[in-house]
Amino acid sequence: MLINKKYILTYCSNIFKTKNLKKLILNIKNYIKEFKNTQRHISICLSKNLLNNFIKKKQKNLFFLKKNLIRSINGFVYQDFHKKNIKEKIYLPDWTSKYRLLYTKNIILSIKNINEIKNNISVSTMPLSYKEWTTEKQKPIIIYKSIKNIIKIISQTKNKNLINLAIEPEPYCILECYLDIINFYAIWIKKTAQKLKKHIRICYDICHFSVMFDKHEIALKSINKKQIKLGKIQISSALKIITPQKLHYAKPLILTLFKLRHSNFLHQCITKYKKNIKIYNDVNKIIKNLLNKKNIEIKIHCHIPLYKKKFKYFNTTHLETKKTIKYIKSQPLTKNLEIESYTYHFFFKKFCYTKSIKKEHVITIEE
């Protein structure tokens, strides 16, 4: 869907819990394609298995993607996105691996034919590697190997009609906040890949940057000032709480966190107490904080739709997301906006895709 004749709003297909391409396409047709005869643009999430299925019937699938106005591909998750207890395995293989390179190359080559004339397709990808797997001393080596592979893939797949690779920073990864992006471009891209800079972009996930306590307007202005291009902006909110004064109020929060701990995904948490910020790789690490200290602000990586001001016993970063959407619409930062809410329906036995997706479209458009 076009917004203000400038932006293309897509919805990411990773909301659908399926490992089967045929079922995924059926879900897109049923739930995303149209509301009130208004055509919706799709962002499709392609794991390695889904990609292999796609390639087997490439012409048929290309026709579907063209017809449904694909402008964005989620190439972050190599393994099946909704695999049981995927947790940190979601980052495997990382960008030091030839398997990540080959998988991403195959995505770009598979969609090249969609990229007709004015289309600008963005392929989002993981933030180089997961922090837990490396030390500070090893970090430059990891970045160097990753950059080498990224340069190789861009050199092999670039074309005149721009397909860009958008690196997506995420908490507890090598790249996790806006300052990491600025340093990454200044130190690494400028020296090693300046000519390919327009093809190596950033996927700005509002949920992720909210969790990192980045101020969105400052972050986006700083990124833009450094002439770092955005491939796309992903829209969803994160969970947030302030630890309560009394243990009685902490108990329901703890019970919800225990439930979240059993989610298939990692839910990275950042705590802020006065000026001290600490980062944890999953919710189980912060449960004791709810009992130990009062007035700690905690943000949790869990993609919550914009219309949710509160969620269970938590608040959300709803207002931050709304303000960021307004700012984005006033600035020519990228053409691609992508709604990406997928972890929150873990809490529900019954979930209405149509109702939720429609609400997210309406609120994003009206902001």
C-alpha positions in Angstrom: 0.0 0.0 0.0 1.3 3.5 -0.8 1.4 6.1 2.0 1.6 9.8 1.1 2.6 8.6 -2.4 6.1 8.1 -1.0 6.2 5.0 1.1 5.3 1.4 0.4 3.8 -0.4 3.5 4.3 -4.1 3.6 3.4 -6.8 6.1 6.0 -9.5 7.0 4.8 -13.1 6.4 6.8 -14.4 9.4 3.6 -14.0 11.5 2.4 -17.3 10.0 3.7 -20.4 11.7 4.3 -22.7 8.7 7.3 -24.4 7.2 5.5 -25.1 4.0 5.7 -22.6 1.1 2.3 -23.7 -0.3 0.6 -23.0 3.0 2.5 -19.7 3.4 1.3 -18.5 0.0 -2.2 -19.6 1.0 -2.0 -17.6 4.2 -0.8 -14.5 2.4 -3.8 -14.8 0.0 -6.2 -15.3 2.8 -5.0 -12.8 5.4 -2.8 -10.1 3.9 -3.6 -9.7 0.2 -6.6 -7.5 0.3 -8.8 -5.5 2.7 -11.8 -3.8 1.2 -10.4 -4.3 -2.3 -7.2 -2.4 -1.4 -4.1 -4.2 -2.5 -1.5 -4.8 0.2 2.2 -5.2 -0.4 3.9 -8.3 1.0 7.2 -8.9 2.7 8.0 -12.6 2.5 10.2 -14.4 5.0 12.3 -17.1 3.3 14.1 -19.7 5.4 16.5 -22.0 3.6 13.8 -24.7 3.3 11.2 -22.3 2.0 13.7 -20.8 -0.4 14.5 -24.3 -1.8 10.8 -24.9 -2.3 10.5 -21.5 -4.0 13.4 -22.3 -6.4 11.8 -25.7 -7.4 8.8 -23.9 -8.8 10.4 -20.6 -9.5 8.4 -19.3 -12.4 5.1 -20.0 -10.7 6.2 -18.4 -7.5 7.8 -15.4 -9.2 4.4 -14.8 -10.9 2.8 -14.8 -7.4 5.4 -12.5 -5.9 5.1 -10.0 -8.8 1.3 -10.1 -8.7 1.3 -9.4 -4.9 3.8 -6.6 -5.1 6.8 -7.9 -3.2 9.1 -5.1 -2.1 10.8 -6.7 0.8 12.4 -10.1 1.7 13.2 -11.2 5.2 16.5 -13.2 4.8 17.5 -13.0 8.4 16.5 -16.6 9.4 18.3 -19.4 7.7 16.5 -22.1 9.7 12.8 -22.6 10.0 11.5 -19.4 11.7 9.0 -21.1 14.0 11.2 -24.1 14.8 10.8 -25.3 18.4 13.3 -23.6 20.8 15.2 -21.9 18.0 16.5 -19.3 20.5 20.1 -18.3 19.7 20.2 -20.8 16.8 18.3 -18.2 14.9 21.7 -16.5 14.2 23.2 -19.7 12.7 25.0 -19.7 10.3 26.4 -16.2 10.9 28.0 -13.9 8.3 31.4 -15.6 8.7 30.0 -18.7 7.1 29.9 -19.6 3.5 26.4 -21.1 4.1 25.0 -17.7 5.0 26.7 -16.2 1.9 25.2 -18.9 -0.4 21.7 -18.7 1.1 21.6 -14.9 0.8 23.0 -15.1 -2.7 20.3 -17.6 -3.7 17.6 -15.3 -2.3 18.8 -12.3 -4.3 19.3 -14.3 -7.5 15.8 -15.8 -7.1 14.1 -12.5 -6.8 16.1 -10.6 -9.4 13.5 -11.0 -12.0 10.9 -9.2 -9.8 13.0 -6.2 -9.7 11.6 -4.4 -12.7 12.3 -0.8 -13.7 11.5 1.3 -10.6 11.2 -1.5 -8.0 13.6 -1.3 -5.0 13.7 -4.7 -3.2 15.3 -4.8 0.2 16.6 -8.1 1.7 17.1 -7.9 5.4 19.8 -10.0 7.1 21.2 -10.7 10.5 23.6 -8.3 12.4 26.8 -10.2 11.5 26.9 -12.5 14.5 25.7 -13.2 18.0 27.6 -11.6 20.9 27.6 -14.7 23.1 29.9 -16.5 20.6 32.7 -14.0 20.6 35.0 -11.9 22.8 36.0 -8.3 22.4 39.4 -9.4 21.0 37.7 -11.7 18.4 35.1 -9.1 17.4 37.3 -7.3 14.7 38.0 -10.7 13.1 34.3 -11.6 13.0 33.4 -8.2 11.5 36.3 -8.5 8.9 35.2 -12.0 7.8 31.5 -10.9 7.6 32.3 -7.8 5.6 34.4 -10.0 3.2 31.4 -12.2 2.6 29.0 -9.3 2.3 31.2 -7.6 -0.3 31.4 -10.9 -2.2 27.7 -11.4 -2.4 27.0 -7.7 -3.4 29.6 -7.9 -6.1 28.2 -11.1 -7.5 24.5 -10.1 -7.4 24.2 -6.3 -7.8 22.4 -5.0 -10.8 21.2 -1.6 -12.2 17.8 -2.0 -10.7 18.7 -1.8 -7.0 18.4 -4.8 -4.7 19.9 -3.9 -1.4 21.1 -6.0 1.5 19.8 -4.5 4.8 21.7 -5.5 7.9 19.3 -5.6 10.9 20.8 -4.6 14.3 19.4 -6.6 17.2 20.1 -6.6 21.0 22.9 -8.9 22.1 24.4 -9.1 18.6 27.6 -7.6 17.1 25.6 -4.7 15.8 22.8 -3.7 18.3 22.4 0.1 18.5 22.6 3.2 16.3 26.1 4.0 17.4 27.3 0.6 16.4 25.9 1.3 12.9 27.7 4.6 12.6 31.0 3.1 13.8 30.5 0.1 11.5 30.1 2.3 8.5 32.9 4.8 9.5 35.5 2.1 10.3 34.6 -0.8 8.0 32.3 0.1 5.1 34.1 3.4 4.2 37.5 1.6 4.0 36.5 -1.7 2.4 33.2 -1.2 0.5 32.7 2.5 -0.3 31.7 1.8 -3.9 29.1 -0.7 -2.8 27.7 1.5 0.0 24.3 2.0 -1.7 23.8 -1.7 -1.8 24.8 -2.3 1.9 22.0 -0.7 4.0 20.4 -0.9 7.4 17.1 -2.5 8.4 15.9 -0.2 11.1 13.7 -2.3 13.4 11.8 0.1 15.8 11.2 -2.7 18.4 15.0 -3.5 18.5 16.1 0.1 18.9 13.4 0.7 21.5 14.7 -2.2 23.5 18.2 -0.7 23.3 16.9 2.6 24.8 17.9 4.5 21.7 16.0 7.7 21.1 14.5 7.1 17.6 14.6 10.6 16.3 18.2 11.1 17.4 19.2 7.7 16.0 17.5 8.3 12.6 18.9 11.8 12.3 22.4 10.6 13.1 22.2 7.7 10.6 20.9 10.1 7.9 23.5 12.7 8.6 26.3 10.1 8.1 24.6 9.3 4.7 23.9 5.7 5.7 21.0 4.5 3.7 18.1 2.5 5.2 16.8 -0.5 3.2 13.6 -0.6 5.2 12.0 0.3 8.5 10.2 -2.5 10.5 7.3 -1.4 12.6 6.3 -3.0 15.9 6.6 -2.3 19.6 8.5 -3.9 22.5 7.4 -4.8 26.0 8.4 -2.6 28.9 8.0 -2.6 32.7 9.2 -0.7 35.7 9.8 -3.0 38.7 7.1 -2.4 41.3 7.4 -1.2 44.8 5.8 -4.3 46.4 6.4 -8.0 45.9 2.7 -8.6 45.6 2.7 -6.7 42.3 5.8 -8.4 41.0 4.4 -11.9 41.2 2.1 -11.7 38.1 4.9 -10.1 36.1 7.2 -13.0 37.1 4.6 -15.6 36.1 4.3 -13.9 32.7 8.1 -13.8 32.3 8.3 -17.5 33.1 5.8 -18.1 30.3 7.8 -15.9 27.9 10.9 -17.9 28.9 9.3 -21.0 27.2 8.8 -19.1 24.0 10.6 -20.5 20.9 12.5 -17.2 20.6 15.1 -15.4 22.6 13.7 -12.4 24.3 16.7 -10.1 25.0 16.2 -7.7 27.9 17.8 -4.4 28.7 17.5 -2.9 32.2 18.0 0.7 33.1 18.5 1.9 36.7 19.3 5.6 36.9 22.1 5.9 34.3 23.2 2.2 34.5 22.2 0.0 31.5 22.7 -3.8 31.5 22.0 -6.2 28.6 20.8 -9.8 29.1 20.4 -12.4 26.4 17.0 -13.8 27.6 14.2 -13.1 30.1 15.3 -15.8 32.7 18.3 -13.5 33.6 16.1 -10.7 34.8 13.5 -12.4 36.9 15.5 -11.9 40.1 15.7 -8.2 39.3 12.0 -7.9 39.9 12.5 -8.9 43.5 15.9 -7.2 44.2 15.4 -3.6 43.2 12.5 -1.1 42.8 12.1 1.3 39.9 14.2 -0.6 37.4 13.0 0.1 33.8 13.1 -3.1 31.7 12.5 -3.4 28.0 12.0 -6.8 26.4 12.5 -7.9 22.8 9.0 -9.2 21.9 7.3 -7.9 18.7 4.0 -6.4 19.8 1.6 -4.7 17.4 1.1 -0.9 17.5 -2.4 -1.1 18.8 -1.4 -2.8 22.0 -0.8 -0.1 24.7 -0.7 -2.7 27.4 0.0 -6.4 27.2 -0.8 -8.8 30.0 0.8 -7.2 33.0 3.3 -5.2 30.9 3.2 -1.8 29.2 4.6 -1.5 25.6 6.7 1.0 23.7 3.5 2.0 21.9 4.0 5.7 22.2 7.6 5.5 21.0 6.5 3.6 17.9 3.7 6.1 17.1 6.1 9.1 17.4 8.7 7.3 15.2 6.1 6.6 12.5 5.1 10.3 12.4 8.8 11.3 12.2 9.5 8.7 9.4 6.5 10.1 7.4 8.0 13.6 7.6 11.4 12.5 6.3 12.5 10.7 3.1 14.5 8.0 4.8 13.4 4.9 2.9 10.5 3.9 0.6 10.0 0.5 2.4 8.0 0.3 5.7 7.3 -3.2 7.0 5.0 -4.2 9.8 6.6 -7.1 11.6 4.7 -8.4 14.6 5.0 -12.1 15.3 6.0 -13.1 18.9 3.0 -11.8 20.8 0.5 -14.4 19.7 2.5 -17.0 21.6 0.3 -16.0 24.5 -3.0 -16.7 22.9 -4.8 -20.0 22.4 -7.0 -18.4 19.7 -5.7 -15.7 17.5 -7.4 -13.8 14.7 -4.9 -13.0 12.0 -7.3 -10.9 9.9 -8.4 -8.7 12.7 -4.8 -8.0 14.0 -3.2 -7.4 10.6 -6.0 -5.1 9.6 -5.7 -3.0 12.8 -2.0 -2.7 12.4 -2.4 -1.4 8.8 -5.1 1.1 9.8 -3.1 2.5 12.7 0.1 2.7 10.8 -1.6 4.5 7.9 -3.5 7.0 10.2 -0.5 8.0 12.3 
